Amino acid sequence: VLMVALLSGLLWWRSDTSQLQDQ
């Protein structure tokens, strides 16, 4: 479960940074 939480968190963080770079 911890592994999945870390992976999902990393994906969300990457997508969030991508949106910030777009702006």
Sequence and secondary structure as in RCSB ss.txt:
>XXXX:A:sequence
VLMVALLSGLLWWRSDTSQLQDQ
>XXXX:A:secstr
 HHHHHHHHHHHHHHHHHHHHH 
